[in-house]
Amino acid sequence: MATYEFAAGNNLYYEVVEPRDADGVNFVCFNALSGSIDTWKDTILDTLHASGHGSLVFNFRGQANSPYTSADVLMPDAVSADAVQLIHHVAPAKPVYIGLSIGGLFALQAHWRGAPALGLVMLNTLRKPGVRLDWINAGVTRAAEVGGPALMMDVMAPMLFDEQWLAANQATALNPDNYAPMDQDIGAYGLLRNGAHADWDVPWEQVDVPVAVVTGQRDRVFYTESDVADIVARIPSAVRTDVADAGHMVPLERPDTVADACLALAAAI
């Protein structure tokens, strides 16, 4: 575990595991806006490490153990720019980027900004801009403002997760005693609010590395089949894996399927 310092009070927390095999790649993991490195450590990394590969995981400024001093660094462009600096600092050999949700967009942006990648794994990333996406972003932020993370999760969970996860977590959900407005001065709120400024008008035809697209088909928030199919067709070298029994948080729900997609891409590279 280590920190990369941009300036006083501005750090990225990160952890590195070196590849065990000489021909192993390094998987660089990009969180979702409300995520952390635990998304990867608790799900797929053990399998990837056991297969001889290495990893770099990190938290964006504003996420756990990654402090910041200006709200400007919580904007989407700043997140991807931070990633470029960290990747150049750590210099992982043979990097392959994995991104969950908007993290996939950040991964692609980092690559295009000069952080080299041999391939990309995009987990429930693909979506198109429009009124519906704008409404989702505004609605999630409003739920956080009114009732904090607990209300946000209670409202969104049935549309983000599959039945198995919902059944396992229902007993601790929907408790109004847990609702309290989110502190708007913390990084979690800033990242959530500023995520609405992400540019989803992506020139997918210009993606110049192999891409594994993993789609949880029970994601009832961001997944629209016609949009995903259209975008995949525009990516020059894309392999699609559909997961019928997973929602948006596919690494948490079906980690073995995600790990298999990562390993398949690494093998192809």
VMD Tcl script that draws the C-alpha trace (Angstrom):
set ca {
  {0.00 0.00 0.00}
  {1.23 3.47 -0.85}
  {0.13 6.99 -1.71}
  {0.95 9.15 -4.71}
  {1.08 12.82 -3.77}
  {0.08 15.50 -6.26}
  {0.46 18.32 -3.74}
  {0.05 18.80 -0.02}
  {-3.26 17.26 1.02}
  {-3.86 15.67 -2.40}
  {-3.03 11.98 -2.60}
  {-4.11 8.83 -4.38}
  {-4.14 5.70 -2.26}
  {-3.01 2.64 -4.21}
  {-1.88 -0.96 -3.84}
  {0.33 -2.99 -6.17}
  {0.80 -6.74 -6.59}
  {3.54 -7.76 -8.99}
  {2.88 -10.52 -11.56}
  {4.04 -13.93 -10.47}
  {4.68 -15.08 -14.04}
  {7.06 -13.39 -16.45}
  {4.36 -13.26 -19.12}
  {1.67 -11.98 -16.75}
  {-0.10 -8.68 -17.36}
  {-0.93 -6.02 -14.78}
  {-4.62 -5.35 -14.35}
  {-5.22 -1.68 -13.51}
  {-8.63 -1.28 -11.89}
  {-10.79 1.83 -12.22}
  {-13.54 2.16 -9.60}
  {-17.10 3.32 -10.05}
  {-17.82 6.78 -8.62}
  {-19.14 5.40 -5.34}
  {-16.67 2.52 -5.25}
  {-13.30 1.69 -3.76}
  {-10.49 -0.81 -4.20}
  {-12.58 -3.27 -2.17}
  {-14.71 -3.77 -5.30}
  {-11.73 -5.63 -6.77}
  {-9.98 -7.02 -3.69}
  {-13.08 -8.77 -2.42}
  {-14.06 -10.26 -5.78}
  {-11.70 -10.95 -8.71}
  {-8.13 -10.14 -7.72}
  {-7.37 -13.41 -5.96}
  {-8.26 -15.30 -9.13}
  {-6.20 -12.99 -11.34}
  {-3.20 -13.21 -8.99}
  {-3.47 -17.00 -8.79}
  {-3.26 -17.06 -12.58}
  {0.10 -15.28 -12.46}
  {-1.01 -11.72 -13.15}
  {-0.37 -8.54 -11.20}
  {-2.60 -5.60 -10.30}
  {-2.73 -1.91 -9.52}
  {-5.80 -0.72 -7.62}
  {-6.38 2.83 -6.43}
  {-8.99 5.16 -5.03}
  {-9.84 8.41 -6.80}
  {-9.28 11.65 -4.93}
  {-12.39 11.98 -2.80}
  {-12.66 8.23 -2.20}
  {-11.32 6.39 0.85}
  {-7.81 7.42 1.95}
  {-7.38 9.69 -1.09}
  {-7.71 13.27 0.25}
  {-8.15 16.41 -1.81}
  {-8.16 20.17 -1.23}
  {-10.24 21.48 -4.15}
  {-13.56 20.36 -5.60}
  {-12.08 20.87 -9.08}
  {-10.18 17.59 -8.77}
  {-13.46 15.68 -8.40}
  {-14.53 16.44 -11.98}
  {-14.50 13.52 -14.47}
  {-11.66 14.95 -16.57}
  {-9.54 15.38 -13.46}
  {-10.17 11.79 -12.37}
  {-8.81 10.39 -15.63}
  {-5.90 12.86 -15.61}
  {-5.00 11.71 -12.08}
  {-4.98 8.12 -13.30}
  {-2.50 8.98 -16.06}
  {-0.09 10.46 -13.54}
  {-0.38 7.49 -11.20}
  {0.13 4.95 -13.98}
  {3.22 6.77 -15.20}
  {4.48 6.85 -11.61}
  {3.95 3.14 -10.94}
  {4.76 2.09 -14.54}
  {3.08 -1.33 -14.49}
  {4.38 -3.60 -17.24}
  {1.88 -4.83 -19.83}
  {-1.12 -3.00 -18.36}
  {-4.70 -4.04 -19.03}
  {-7.37 -1.69 -17.69}
  {-10.58 -2.82 -15.98}
  {-13.33 -0.29 -15.33}
  {-16.69 -0.67 -13.61}
  {-19.50 1.61 -14.78}
  {-18.08 5.10 -15.38}
  {-14.71 3.65 -14.40}
  {-14.58 2.09 -17.86}
  {-14.93 5.54 -19.39}
  {-12.15 6.86 -17.13}
  {-9.94 3.94 -18.19}
  {-10.45 4.69 -21.88}
  {-9.85 8.40 -21.31}
  {-6.63 7.65 -19.41}
  {-5.42 5.52 -22.30}
  {-6.20 8.26 -24.79}
  {-4.47 10.81 -22.54}
  {-1.19 8.89 -22.76}
  {-1.33 6.05 -20.22}
  {-0.48 2.96 -22.30}
  {-2.80 -0.05 -22.24}
  {-2.78 -3.36 -24.07}
  {-6.51 -3.88 -23.60}
  {-9.65 -2.77 -21.78}
  {-12.30 -4.62 -19.80}
  {-15.49 -2.56 -19.54}
  {-18.03 -3.72 -16.97}
  {-21.49 -2.21 -17.52}
  {-19.86 0.89 -18.95}
  {-21.51 1.30 -22.34}
  {-24.28 3.90 -22.52}
  {-25.38 6.84 -24.63}
  {-25.92 10.44 -23.56}
  {-29.44 11.84 -23.44}
  {-32.33 12.91 -21.24}
  {-32.66 9.52 -19.58}
  {-29.01 9.46 -18.45}
  {-29.26 13.05 -17.27}
  {-32.38 12.20 -15.25}
  {-30.68 9.20 -13.63}
  {-27.65 11.25 -12.61}
  {-29.79 14.05 -11.17}
  {-32.14 11.64 -9.39}
  {-29.36 9.67 -7.70}
  {-27.71 12.88 -6.53}
  {-31.04 14.17 -5.19}
  {-31.64 10.94 -3.25}
  {-28.21 11.33 -1.64}
  {-28.97 14.95 -0.74}
  {-32.23 13.96 0.94}
  {-31.39 10.67 2.64}
  {-27.72 9.95 2.11}
  {-26.21 6.70 0.85}
  {-28.85 4.59 2.62}
  {-31.78 6.17 0.76}
  {-29.82 6.18 -2.49}
  {-29.17 2.45 -2.16}
  {-32.73 1.61 -1.10}
  {-34.13 3.42 -4.14}
  {-31.62 2.09 -6.66}
  {-30.85 -1.44 -5.44}
  {-33.84 -3.22 -7.06}
  {-32.74 -1.79 -10.41}
  {-29.02 -2.42 -9.94}
  {-28.79 -5.90 -8.46}
  {-30.14 -9.35 -9.26}
  {-32.70 -11.22 -7.16}
  {-30.10 -13.26 -5.26}
  {-28.27 -10.19 -3.98}
  {-31.52 -8.45 -3.11}
  {-32.77 -11.43 -1.13}
  {-29.51 -11.60 0.82}
  {-29.58 -7.89 1.71}
  {-33.27 -7.09 2.09}
  {-33.34 -7.60 5.86}
  {-30.98 -4.65 6.47}
  {-32.51 -2.33 3.88}
  {-35.44 0.10 3.90}
  {-34.79 1.36 7.44}
  {-35.72 5.07 7.64}
  {-33.55 5.42 10.74}
  {-30.57 5.17 8.38}
  {-31.59 8.17 6.29}
  {-29.71 11.41 6.74}
  {-28.70 14.02 4.16}
  {-25.25 13.44 2.70}
  {-22.63 15.97 3.74}
  {-22.10 18.01 0.59}
  {-18.55 18.92 1.61}
  {-17.20 15.37 1.34}
  {-15.58 13.74 -1.65}
  {-18.24 11.09 -2.10}
  {-20.86 13.76 -2.76}
  {-18.61 15.78 -5.05}
  {-17.79 12.76 -7.21}
  {-21.45 11.76 -7.37}
  {-22.65 15.22 -8.33}
  {-19.86 15.90 -10.82}
  {-20.31 12.55 -12.54}
  {-23.14 14.19 -14.46}
  {-20.49 16.18 -16.37}
  {-18.87 13.09 -17.90}
  {-18.74 13.14 -21.69}
  {-20.46 10.02 -23.05}
  {-20.31 11.16 -26.66}
  {-17.37 8.80 -27.24}
  {-15.81 8.15 -30.67}
  {-15.92 4.39 -30.14}
  {-14.56 3.74 -33.63}
  {-11.22 5.13 -32.46}
  {-10.65 2.58 -29.69}
  {-7.29 1.09 -30.66}
  {-6.92 -1.86 -28.28}
  {-8.88 -5.09 -27.74}
  {-11.93 -4.62 -25.52}
  {-13.87 -7.11 -23.41}
  {-17.41 -5.83 -22.80}
  {-19.17 -7.50 -19.85}
  {-22.85 -6.67 -19.47}
  {-25.06 -7.59 -16.53}
  {-28.43 -7.86 -18.20}
  {-30.40 -7.28 -15.01}
  {-28.98 -3.78 -14.75}
  {-32.22 -1.84 -15.15}
  {-30.58 1.57 -14.80}
  {-27.81 1.88 -17.38}
  {-28.28 -1.19 -19.60}
  {-30.20 -0.61 -22.82}
  {-29.68 -3.48 -25.25}
  {-29.96 -1.46 -28.43}
  {-27.39 1.06 -27.15}
  {-24.93 -1.59 -26.03}
  {-25.27 -3.51 -29.29}
  {-24.71 -0.36 -31.34}
  {-21.63 0.68 -29.36}
  {-20.08 -2.80 -29.44}
  {-20.50 -2.84 -33.22}
  {-18.59 0.47 -33.40}
  {-15.58 -0.76 -31.41}
  {-13.07 -2.28 -33.86}
  {-11.95 -5.16 -31.63}
  {-14.59 -6.01 -29.03}
  {-15.69 -9.29 -27.48}
  {-18.97 -9.23 -25.62}
  {-19.93 -11.34 -22.58}
  {-23.54 -11.11 -21.39}
  {-24.36 -12.14 -17.83}
  {-28.05 -12.96 -17.62}
  {-28.16 -13.33 -13.81}
  {-26.28 -10.16 -12.80}
  {-27.10 -6.48 -12.57}
  {-24.93 -3.39 -12.60}
  {-22.46 -4.50 -9.92}
  {-21.38 -7.55 -11.84}
  {-17.98 -7.98 -10.10}
  {-19.81 -8.36 -6.77}
  {-22.56 -10.57 -8.14}
  {-20.65 -12.83 -10.56}
  {-16.93 -12.43 -9.86}
  {-15.96 -15.70 -11.56}
  {-17.52 -14.58 -14.84}
  {-15.71 -11.25 -14.68}
  {-12.40 -12.90 -13.83}
  {-12.82 -15.32 -16.75}
  {-13.40 -12.40 -19.13}
  {-10.27 -10.66 -17.83}
  {-8.17 -13.80 -18.18}
  {-9.48 -14.44 -21.69}
  {-8.50 -10.95 -22.78}
  {-5.05 -11.31 -21.21}
  {-4.55 -14.63 -22.99}
  {-5.61 -13.16 -26.32}
  {-3.18 -10.26 -25.88}
}
mol new
graphics top color blue
foreach p $ca { graphics top sphere $p radius 0.5 }
foreach p [lrange $ca 0 end-1] q [lrange $ca 1 end] { graphics top cylinder $p $q radius 0.2 }
display resetview
